[in-house]
């Protein structure tokens, strides 16, 4: 199954991402806000801003926010939603951001790093954009520390969205942050239960069929390891997430 450029995937779905339950969810936005610890005047970079949800919250707390994304339709969606709040938008690749070293007090990125083609280049770029003492707050899809769950969830997510690269385990996040000179201050995992069509709704027709076939072919033990349940209302799946705060020394 060929991977596609995120600009191709997100360009046609910008409106969906602006309104979807996954991206507008208040609980995760509030959790990010608690870790961000924004005060008036904080300079914030919202990395892969999408429709602008993560960048809007710091603006409300008095921060100066720049939202960066590689996909123009996403930026236009964010502009329509948040321009009145003062969100400045820039189209650029996360791996090659056009900012001098040490520009920002805070970087945030929500539900995006699993799409980055080169996670190391992106983390290096994000670290360099921070001032010494600046923090990076990330909320993203994840997988359990289980080989079968890791392999299966990543396969399902690649079918769900062909721009998907990898949902990383918490242990992988620890290693990547350390490798790029970022000190992990806080990390937590959490789960959300969603209907199966959260994976199939926006997938290509043939990929949606493959997701349904794959899920229905799992035995009871495999379903338990993946947090998949079925009742009279249909099949629900567990989505795993990681939320973290790391600091540039």
Buried (B, 14 or more C-beta within 10 A) or exposed (E): EEBEBBBEBBBEBBEBBBEBEBBEBEEBBEBBBEBBEBEEEBBBBBBBBBBBBBBBBBBEBEBBBBBBBBBBBBBBBBBBBBEEBEBBBBBBBBBEBEBEEBBBBBBBBBBBBBBBBEBEBBBBBBBBBBBEEBBBBBBBBBBBEEEEBBEBBBBBBBBBBBBBBBBBBBEBBBEBBEEBEBEBEEBEBBEBEBEBBBBBEBBBEEBBEBBBEBBEEBEEEBBEEBBBEEEEEEBBBBBBBBBBBBBBE
